[in-house]
Amino acid sequence: MARQERAVRTRRAVIEAAARVFAERGYAAATIAEILERAGVTKGALYFHFDSKEALARGVIEAQLTNDYFVPRELKLQEWVDVGMTLAYQIPRDVILLAGIRLSADLHARKLSGSAWPAWIELSTKYLTEAKECGEVLPHVVPTETAECFLGAWIGTQMFSEVASGWSDLSNRVSVLFNHILPAIATPAALIRLDTAPDRGARVVEEVERLRRTELAAAQA
């Protein structure tokens, strides 16, 4: 068990180090040597988990897709909104997300290691399909089409926010994006109940972290 825990910690350290280097230098300029130095692990330990720079990039991209801040809601559309708003809140604060954005936008890296875009489309499609089954989405809406349309708008919003403010206004811009998309797809009864405020992501993150602290205190009692 101790060996397994060490392996998990080592893998995480390597991914975080790789993310920092990719975010700062981009894929082409990143080197295994610098990632090793940042991670503070041996070459053997790194290659045990990742056999190439391409594999490291894939590892960083895959690490973006977590349910760390998922909280079940009464409305499936609110769960979808929460994914987008927590992501917008976390991007300026999470080097793995920043690296994933840079890797996904890099044509050369994308050809070698793929991107997170297909997975985000799949996740949005899942939420939208469930929302439609629950009567929260208008009958004419095709979940996959909406998911793809939203991702395209999201990428543009994120890029504009980076240029305009270094992502500091991303939560505000994503809130605006949801407020334009949702009236076209949501039923009126669902729409009036959705929380798309710019601080929604921050509040969801705080809610989850508060629950974790409570659970930890209960476990230690």
N, C-alpha and C positions, 0 to 999 in steps of 0.2 A: 504493500500500500504506500509506504514512504517513497519507494522508487517511482511508483506511478505518479504521486503528487509532485515529485521533483521533475518528472518528464513534462507534466502539465505546465509547471511554472517556467521551465526552460523554453517550451514552445511559445508560451505567451511573451516571454522576454524577447525572444527572437522576432516575433511578429511586431511587437511594439517598436523595437529598434529598426526593423525594416520599414515600418510605416513612417517613422521620423525621417529616415534617409530619403525615401521615395517622395514624401511631402516636401522636403526641402530642395532636393536636387532633381526630381523627376526620375523616370525609369532608366533612361539611357546613361545618365551620369552616376547613378547609384552603383556602388561596388560591394561585393561580398565582404571585403576587408573592413570597410567602414561599418557595415552592419554588425560584423563580429565584434568590433571594438565597442560599439554602442551597447550591444547586448551583454557583453562581458561573459561570453561562453566560449568554449573551445570550438574549433572547426568541426571536430567529430560530432559534437552535440548538435551543431547547426545542421550538418548534413544528415544526421539521423532523422530529422524532421522534414527538411527541405533539401532536395538534391540539386537545386539550381536557382538562379535569380528569378526565372519564370515561375517556379514553384512558390517562391517567397511572395511574389506579386499576387499569385492566386490565393495564397493564405491570407494576405492582407484584405483582399477583396471579399473573401468568404467570411472574414471576421466581422465585417460590417453588419451582417445579417443575424441579428440576435433578437430575442424577445425579453431582454433585460428590463425594459420599461413597459411591458404589456400589462394592462389591467383590464379585466372583462368589464364591458359596459352594457347597459340595457340596449343601446342602439349599435348595430354593427357599423353603421356609418361613422359613429363617434370613435370607434376603435380605429377605423381607417384614418380619420382626422388626427387622432392621437399619434399614430405612427409618423405621419408627416410633420406634425408640430414638434414632437420630441426630437425627431431627426434634425429639424431646423435649429432647435435650441442646442443640440449637442455638437453640431458640425464645427463651430468655432472653438469648441472645448475638447474635441476628441481627435487625436492625431491619426487614428486608424480611419476615421471617416474622411478626414482631409486627404490622406494618402489615397484612399479609394476613389475619391473624386478626381484626383490628378491622374491616377492610373487609367480610369475609365475614359477620361477625355484624351488620353495619349493614343494616337492611332497605332503606333508601333507596339506599345505595351498591350493594347487591346487585342491586336492580332495574335500576340504570343500567349497572353494570360486570360483573355476574356475580360468581361466587365460585370459589375453588379446589376446592370440595367435589366437583363432578363429576369433575374430573381425578384427585383422590385416590381416589375410588371406582374409577375406571377402572384406576388403577395397582394398587390392591389386588386388584382382580378378575384382572388379568393374573398377578400373582404366585400367587394362590390357584389359578387355573386350571392354571398350569404345575406347581404343587405337587401338585395332584390327578392330573395326567397322570403324574407321577413316583411315584405311590403314597404320597405323604406325607400326604394328606388323606383322611378317611373318605368312603366312597362316597355317603352321603346328603347331603353338603355341597353347597350351591349357591353357587359363588364370588361371584356378584353380591350375593346376599342377605347373605352373611357380610360382604362389603366394606361394604355399606350399614349393617349392624348395627354393625360396628366403628367406622365413621365417627361414627355417632350417639353411641356410647359415648366415643369419642375427644374429641368436641366437649365433652361434659359433663365429662370428666376434665380437659381443659385449662381450662375455665371455672372449675371448682372449685379447681384449683391456683392460678389467677390470684388468686382471692379469698382463698384460705387462706394463700398464701405468696409471691405475686408471681411465680409460676412456678418458685421455687427448688426445689420438691419434685416438679417435673413428671416427671423421669426415674423417680423412685420410683413415682409413681402410674401411669405408663404401663407399667412393669414389672408392677405388680399387674394391670393390665387385660389384658395378654398372658397372664399366668398364669391368669386366669379364662377367657379366650376359647379358648386353644389346646387344653386338654383336651377341649373339645367338638367340635373339628374335626380334630385331628391324629391320625394313627395312633400307637399306643404306641411303635413303633420310631423314629418321627421325633421324638416328643415328648421322649423322654429325651435326645436329642442337641441340643436347642435351648438356646441361651444367651439368657436373658431378664433377666439381672442388671441392676440399676439403672445400673451404670456401663458397660453395653454400648455405648451411644451414644458416650460419651467415648472408649472404646477404639477404636471404628471410626474416629472422626475422627482420632485420633492415628495410627492405622495408615496412613490415606490420606495424611496430611500428612508422615509419615515417608517414605513411598514417593515423594512429590513431591520432597522434599529430596534423596533419593538420586538420582532421575532428573535433577534440576537439576545436582547436583554432577558426575554422569557427563557431562552435556552440556557443562559448562564445562571439563572436564578435557582 
